């Protein structure tokens, strides 16, 4: 019973860490310095999503939703403009 609880806690922590990694912190480098959705808004690096070998940072969580709706070509174009 005790082993089951410990395992469940460890698994829960791993899942929560993986989910929150899409929005906070991380070891991958930022691929942009401006928000690719709202370029005039500042980014601070706490709201991001993984993309290829790095991460794309945004000005707010709402922009991640908009980013995910873009095609690969649109993402590349927005990312080039936001560097």
C-alpha positions as a Python dict, from the first residue, in 0.01 Angstrom:
ca = {
    (1, 'X'): (0, 0, 0),
    (2, 'X'): (276, 244, 97),
    (3, 'X'): (467, 170, -227),
    (4, 'X'): (150, 232, -430),
    (5, 'X'): (100, 574, -270),
    (6, 'X'): (463, 670, -326),
    (7, 'X'): (447, 557, -688),
    (8, 'X'): (120, 747, -743),
    (9, 'X'): (272, 1064, -595),
    (10, 'X'): (584, 1034, -811),
    (11, 'X'): (379, 974, -1124),
    (12, 'X'): (151, 1268, -1045),
    (13, 'X'): (448, 1498, -994),
    (14, 'X'): (600, 1387, -1324),
    (15, 'X'): (275, 1448, -1511),
    (16, 'X'): (225, 1790, -1352),
    (17, 'X'): (582, 1885, -1432),
    (18, 'X'): (542, 1785, -1796),
    (19, 'X'): (220, 1982, -1832),
    (20, 'X'): (348, 2296, -1665),
    (21, 'X'): (667, 2285, -1873),
    (22, 'X'): (468, 2411, -2169),
    (23, 'X'): (398, 2734, -1988),
    (24, 'X'): (679, 2797, -1743),
    (25, 'X'): (1054, 2757, -1723),
    (26, 'X'): (1248, 2493, -1910),
    (27, 'X'): (1596, 2425, -2036),
    (28, 'X'): (1536, 2489, -2405),
    (29, 'X'): (1640, 2827, -2540),
    (30, 'X'): (1385, 3084, -2655),
    (31, 'X'): (1358, 3112, -3032),
    (32, 'X'): (1207, 3461, -3029),
    (33, 'X'): (1228, 3793, -2845),
    (34, 'X'): (883, 3928, -2938),
    (35, 'X'): (545, 3759, -2918),
    (36, 'X'): (479, 3592, -3255),
    (37, 'X'): (104, 3657, -3219),
    (38, 'X'): (111, 4013, -3078),
    (39, 'X'): (460, 4142, -3170),
    (40, 'X'): (415, 4477, -2996),
    (41, 'X'): (363, 4306, -2658),
    (42, 'X'): (660, 4215, -2441),
    (43, 'X'): (747, 3857, -2352),
    (44, 'X'): (909, 3761, -2024),
    (45, 'X'): (982, 3394, -2087),
    (46, 'X'): (733, 3246, -1840),
    (47, 'X'): (465, 3165, -2098),
    (48, 'X'): (595, 2935, -2369),
    (49, 'X'): (547, 2620, -2570),
    (50, 'X'): (808, 2379, -2707),
    (51, 'X'): (879, 2413, -3077),
    (52, 'X'): (1137, 2208, -3268),
    (53, 'X'): (1469, 2240, -3076),
    (54, 'X'): (1368, 2534, -2859),
    (55, 'X'): (1072, 2717, -2719),
    (56, 'X'): (848, 2994, -2844),
    (57, 'X'): (771, 3255, -2579),
    (58, 'X'): (449, 3456, -2571),
    (59, 'X'): (304, 3761, -2400),
    (60, 'X'): (11, 3564, -2251),
    (61, 'X'): (-143, 3216, -2234),
    (62, 'X'): (-411, 3311, -2489),
    (63, 'X'): (-145, 3348, -2757),
    (64, 'X'): (-47, 2981, -2719),
    (65, 'X'): (-398, 2885, -2831),
    (66, 'X'): (-369, 3113, -3136),
    (67, 'X'): (-21, 2974, -3213),
    (68, 'X'): (-147, 2617, -3208),
    (69, 'X'): (-410, 2702, -3468),
    (70, 'X'): (-147, 2824, -3720),
    (71, 'X'): (-12, 2607, -4001),
    (72, 'X'): (357, 2512, -3996),
    (73, 'X'): (426, 2771, -4266),
    (74, 'X'): (247, 3044, -4069),
    (75, 'X'): (440, 2951, -3754),
    (76, 'X'): (773, 2980, -3936),
    (77, 'X'): (676, 3317, -4084),
    (78, 'X'): (559, 3455, -3747),
    (79, 'X'): (870, 3322, -3575),
    (80, 'X'): (1103, 3487, -3829),
    (81, 'X'): (930, 3819, -3771),
    (82, 'X'): (947, 3783, -3391),
    (83, 'X'): (1320, 3715, -3357),
}
